[in-house]
Amino acid sequence: AQPPAGSREELFVPLVSAKLVSLGTDGRERWRADLVAPPSTPPAACRGFVVVGTEAGVQAFVRGTGKPLWSAKTGSPAASPLLCYRGAIYFGTADAYLWALKYSGRKMWKYPSGARCRARPFAVEGKVYYPSFDDYLYALNSRSGHLILRVRLSHRLTDEALAGRDRIYISPFTSARLIALSLPDLVLAGEYHLDLEGDWFTTPPLRIEEILYIAYGRDEGRILALRETIEEPSKDSGKDSS
C-alpha cells in the first residue's frame, strides 16, 4: 500500500489488506499485525517501536514482536510520512492539520494549516518544519506547536525537502526550480532554474557528498547534477587593502 521502511533488524511492509508485516534480514516473515484501517503512510521506525499512519489515525507496535502498543484516532487520515523526533511523532492529516503525538500515543498538539500536508516533515534544533500544499513552509516549536514562522513559496509544496545542517533544498510543484533556503530563518540562499517548458515533473533533490542531484523531464526523464558554490562576503569590502 505504501513504501516499506526499515531498521537494521527488520523491514516493515504495509499491506492494502490493512496489515503491517515485518520481514527479517533473511527475507522471512517475523510477525504480522492487524491495522484498524488501510495504511495511508509509510511506516516509521522509532526508538523501540514502529508506527504507521492509517485512514483512521496512527498505530504503534513493538519492534521485534509486533505486539500492539496503542492506536491514536485523528478524525482524518494521516496524510504525510511520520517523523520521530525527541520523544514525539509529527505528521500532517488530510483535514489540513499538523499533529504531534507523544511516544505514548497521547496528543501533544495540533496546528491548522491552509491545506493538506503530504510531504515528510523534518526537524532542526527544536523546530519542526512542514511543507504544505497551500504554498507555505511552516516552522513550529516542536514541544508547544506554536508557529515560529512561515514562508510562502511561488508553487505548491508536495515533495519532500532535502535538509542539511544549515539549509534545505526544495523543488516546488511545477516551479522548474531548485531552491536553497537557509536554516533556521528560511531566507533564500540560492536557486537554479531548470530548462523546461510546458508540462514537466521534478523529483525531490538528493545529495551525495558535495553534489546535488534532481531528476526532471516531460516525455522522458533526465538527471541533473549540480555543484553548490557558497559565496562568502569579502573581508576587505569597504576597506583600504594597502
N, C-alpha and C positions, 0 to 999 in steps of 0.2 A: 504493500500500500504506500509506503514511504521509503526513502533511502535508509539502509541499516546504519547503525553506529556501533562502536565497539570500545573495548578496553584491551588490556594486554592478555586477559584470560578468556574473554567472551566476545561474540558478535551478536548484537541484538537486532532481530528482524521483525518488523511489524507486518501483520498479515491483514488482508482485506476481510477475512473472516473474524475480525475483532479478537485477535490473539497476538501475543508477543512471544517470540521464540528465541531462545538462547542457544547459540552454537559454540562449541569449544574450538580450540585451535586446530583440532584434528578434523573439523567439519561435522562432528557428531552432535546431535541434539542433546543439550544438557537439561533443559526444562522448557515448559510451555505454560503460559498463563493466560487466563481469560480477561479481556477488556470489557468494560461496561458499554462501550460503543466503538465503532470503527476508528482506527487511528487516523489522526489528521496532521501529525508532525513526525519527524524522525525521532527516535529515542535519544536520550542524553544520559551518559554515564556520570553520575555524581559520586560523591565520596561514600562508598559502601552500598549504594543502591542505584537503580536505573529508573528514569521517569520517561513517560511518553504522553503526548497530548492526544486527546480523542475528541470526537464530536460532542462529548458531554463535559469535558474538563481535562484533568491531569491525573494520572495514576502512577504510583511508585511501587517497586518490587525490590526485594533483597537480591543483590548480585550474587551469583553462585547457586542460589536455591530457587529463585522465583517466588518466594513467599510474599504475598501481598502485604504492603505496609499501610497505604492509605489511598483514598480516592477523593479528590477535591473537585466539586462542581463549580463551574464558572458561568453557567447560564448561557453560554455561547461556545461554539467550537474553538479550541486552541488553533490559532492560525499561523503562528511563526514557530520556527525551531526554538527549543528551550535552551536557556543559558543557566548553568550552575555557577554561582559566584558568591563567595563569602557567606555560606550558610543559607542561601536563598536561591529560588528558581524564578527566572524572569522570562516573560513571553507576551505576545500580543494575541488578542482574541478577535473573532470575526465581527463582533459588535463594536469594534474600534476602541477597545480599552487596552491599556498596558498593565500587566499584572505582575505582582511579586508574591510568591509563597515561601514560607519558611520550609526548611528541610523536613519539618514535622507535618507539612501539608496545610498548616494554618495560614490564612491570608494575612499578608503584611499591609498591602495597599493595592489600589488600582487607580489608574490615571486615564482620563478621557482624551484620546487623540482625535484628529479630524477625519481619520479614515482607517481602514483595516491595515494592520502592520503584519506583513508576511515575511519580511526579511529577518534574519537572525540578529537579535540584539547583541551588543558587546559592551564590555566594562573596562574602565580605566580609572584607577585611583579613586574608588568610591563613587564613581558616576556610571550610570547605565545609559547607553545610547541606543535609540530606536530609530531606524529608517522607516518612514511611513509613506503610505500611498497618497497622502494629502500633500506631498511635495516637501514636507518638513523632516528635518533630522532633530530628534528630541534628545536632550540630556537631562536626566533626572537624578536626584540624590538616591543612591541605592537603598538606603535604610528607610527614609521617610516617604519617598515618592514625590517630593516637591520638585517642581520644574526649576531647573537652573538656567537653561537657555534652550532656544530652538532656532534653527537656521532654515530658511526657505531656499530651496534649490529650484531650478527652472523646469525640472521634469519630475515625474513621479518616481518614488523610490520603492522598487520591488525586489532588487537583488541585494545580496549581502555585501557589506563593506569589508575591505581588507584593512585591518587595524594594525598599526605599528606602535612603537614606543611614544613617538611624538607627533604622529599624523595618521590620517586614514585616507584610503583611496576608494573612490566610488564611481560607478558609471550609471548615472540616472537613466531611466527608461526612455528610449529613443532620443537621447541627447547627442549621441555620437561624440561624446567627450569622456575622457578620463580625468577626474578631478581629485586633487590632493587638498585636504583640509587639515590645519594644524590642531593638535590637542593640547589643552582641553577646551580652547575657546572657539574652535571650528571656524577659524579665519582661512580664507582661500590662500593656499600656499603654492599653487601651480595647477596647470591644466594642459591637456593635449587634445587637439581636435582631430578626430578620425576623418579620413577622406571618404565620406559616404553621402549618397543621395537617395531619396526615396525611402522605401521600407527596408529596415535592417534589423539585425539582432546584435546584442553585445552580451558578453558573459561577465561575471564578477572578476575583478583583477586578481592575479596571483603573483606572489613574489618568490623567486628562487635566488638566494644570495642577494646580489645587488641589482638584479634585473627584474623589471615588472613585465608581466605578460597579460594580454587581453585578447580574447577571440571575438571576431566580428564578421559581419557579412550580410548578404541578401540571399541570392540563389545558391551561393557557395560560400564556405567559411574560410577565413584567414586568421592567422595568429600573428599578432604584432608584439615585438619585444622592445621595451623602452629602458634606457639607462637614465636614471634620475640624476640631475645635477643640482646641488644645493648651492645657492648664491649667498655668499657671506658679505655683509657690509664692509666697505673699505675702512681700515683703521686710520688711514691718513686723510679721510674725507674732511675737507674744510680746514686742513692744517698745512703748514709750510713743511714740505718734506725735506728741506735742506738741513 
